[in-house]
Amino acid sequence: TNSNKSKNEKKYTFIDSFRYPSIRRIIFMVTPLWLSTTLFDFTVFLNLEKSGSNVYMQSIITFIACLTSAISAGSLCDCLGRKKTVIGSAILAIVPYVLTPLFANDVTRGYKFYIETALIFLACVSIETTFTAIIIYGNESFPTSIRSTSYGCMYTFARIGAISAPNITYSLTYPQYVVCPLLFLTHVPFYFLKETKGLELQEDIEEVRNKIAEDIETKIKKDM
C-alpha cells in the first residue's frame, strides 16, 4: 500500500548531497554562480539609483527587465540549451555594465545619462536571464529526492550575494570592476558541466550511483 511504501522510502539529508562525486561537483560549480549572479543582479539594480534616475523610472525599468528576461530565458533555454543561455546572457550582462562608467555622472541629464540608463537596462535583462536559466539548470541537475535540499543550499549562497550587494555598490565608485570579473570567473567551471536539456530527470539519488556505474562500465568496454 501507499502507507507501507512511504515508510520504506529512504529519507535523505543535506549530507547525502555530497556523497557522490557527480552531485558534489555540480554543487561546488553551480553554487558560486548563484552568489556571483545575485551579487551582480542587485548591484546593477542599485546602480540605477546611483545613476540619478528617479524612483518611477527605476520601477519601470525593473518591471520591463524582469518581464523581458522571463520570456527570453524560457525561449533561449528551449532553443539553445541551458548552458549556452547561462554563459551567453552572462557575457551580455558584463559587456554593457563594464561600459557604464564611460557615461556616468552626467548631472545635466544629457545624452550620456540616457546611454548609461540603456546600458544598465541591457545588463538588467541579461543578468535576470542568466539567473532564471541557472534556476532551471539547478532544478534539472539533481535527483528529485534531494532537489529541494540542494536548491536550498544554492539559494543560501544567493542570499549572501544579495546581502553583499549594497556594501559593494555604495562603498565603491565603480562596483563594475568587482562584480564583473567575479561573474566571469564563476562561469568558467560551469562550462565543463553537462547540458541538462532533453535529459531524463532522476527520481532517486541511488539512480545517480547506478548511472555512474553504467557509464564507467561502458567506458571500460570502449577502451577494451
N, C-alpha and C positions, 0 to 999 in steps of 0.2 A: 504494500500500500504506500500511499504518498507519505504517511507519517513515519513508516519504517525507513523509507528511502531517505527522508530528510535527516533521520538520526544517523544513518550510515554515511552521509556525506561528510567529507573531511573539512574541518574549519581551518582556514589559512590566516596567518597573521602577517604583520609588516615584515618580520624576519624572513618569511618564505619568499618575499620578492627578491631576496639577494641569494637564494640558494643555488640558482642555476646561472651559469656564466652568460648565457644569451639574454636573459631578462635583466641581469645585473648590468650588462653592458649598455642596454637600452636606457636604463635609469640614469646611469652615470653620464651618458651622452646627451640625453634629452632634457634632464633636469636643469643644467646650466642654460639651455635655450630658454626655458621658462623665465629664469631670473633675468637674463640679459634682454629678452624681448619685452617683458613687463617694465623693466627699468627704462628702456628706450621709449616705449609707448607713453608712459606717464611723463617722461622728460619732454617729449615732443608736445604733448598737450599743455604742459605747464609753460612751455616756451611761447605758446600763443599769448599768454598774459604778459610775458616779458616783452613781446614784440610791440605791445601798445594797442592791440585790438580790444574792443570793448566786450562786455560780457555777452551781449546779444550775438555778435559775430562769432565769438568763441562757441556758443551753443549751437549755432547754425553749422559751423564747420565741423564740430564734433558729431552732430547728428548725421550730416551727409557722409562724412568719412566712415562712420560705423555702418551705415546702410550700404554704402558702395562696397565696403570691404567684405561684408557678409555675402553679397551677391558674387563678387569676384572670387572669393575663396572657394565657394561651392563649385563654381564653373571651372576654375583653374585646376582644382583638385581632381575633378572628374575627367578633364581633358588631358592634363599634363602629368598628373600624379601628385602625391603628397610631397615628396622630397623636392621636386623641381619648383613647386609652388612656394614652399617654405624658403628655399635658398634664393630663388629669383625675386620674390617680393621683399626679402630682407635686403638684397642689393639695391632694389629700387627705393627702399626707405633710407638707406645710408647715403646714397649719392645726393639727393636734394637737401638732406639735413646738414651734410657737410658744407654745402654751398651757402646756407643761410647767413653765416657771419659776414659774407661779402655784401649783404644788403641790410644788415642790422642797424639799429639806432637811427632810423630815419624819422626824426621828430616832426618833420614838416608833412609827413604822410604823402610823400611824393611817389614816384613810380617804384622806388626801392622798397617801400613799405608793402606794396601790393605784390611785388615779386617775392619778397620774403614770406608773405602770407600764403601765396600759391605754392611755394616750395614746402612750407610746413604742412599744408593740406595734402600734398602728394606723399609726404613722409607719413602722415597720419593714416591715409588709406592703405599704404603699402605695409606698414607695421601691423595694422589691425588684420590685414590679410594673412600676414605671417603668423600672428597669434592664433587666428582661427584654424589655420592649416595645421599648426602644432597640436592643437587640441584634438583634431581629427586623427592625426598620426598617433598620438599617445593612446587614444581610446582603441585604436586598431592593433596596437603593438603588444598588448598584454592580454593574457587569458582572462576570461570572464570572472574566474574565482578570485583573482587578485587585482582586477582592473580598478576598482574603487580605491583600494589601498594605495596602489602605485600612483594613481591620479592625485590622491591627496598629498602624497609626498612631493610631487612636482608642483602642485598648487601652493604648497607651503613656501617653496623657494620663489614662486612668482610673487607672493606677498612680501617677501624680503626685498625684491626688486622694487615693488611699489612703495614700500616704506623709505627706501633709499633715494628715490627719485627727487623729492623736494629738497633734500640736503644737497644733492649734486647740482640741481638746477639753479638754486638761489645762492650757492656758495661759490660757483664758478662762473666766470664771464662767458665762456664758451663750453658748455657741457657736451657739445657735439664731439669734442676731441677725446672724451672719455667713453661715452656710451657707444659710439660708432665702432671703434676698434674692438670693444668688448663683444658687441653683437657679431662682428665678423669672425672673431676668434672662436666663439662658441658654436658657430655654424660649420667650422671645418671638420670636427669629428662627426657631426651629423651626416655629412656627405657619405660616409662609409657604412651607414646603416642601410638595411634593406628597405625597399619600397613596399608599402602595405596595400597599394591599390590592387584590387582583384584577389587578394589573399583571403582564404577562409579563416574566420575568427576562431581561435582556440577557446574551448569552453573551460578546460581544467588545466591546472599547472602541470599535471602529470603528462598531458599531451605534448607539452614542450619537451620534456625529457625523452619521450618516445620519438618525437620528430628529430631531435638531435642525434639519437642513436641510429635512426634510419639514414640520416644524412652522412654520418660517419661511415656506416656500412656501405652506402652507395659509393662514397669517395674511395674506400679501400678497394672495392671491386673494380672501379675505373683505373686505379693505379696498378692493379694486378694485370 
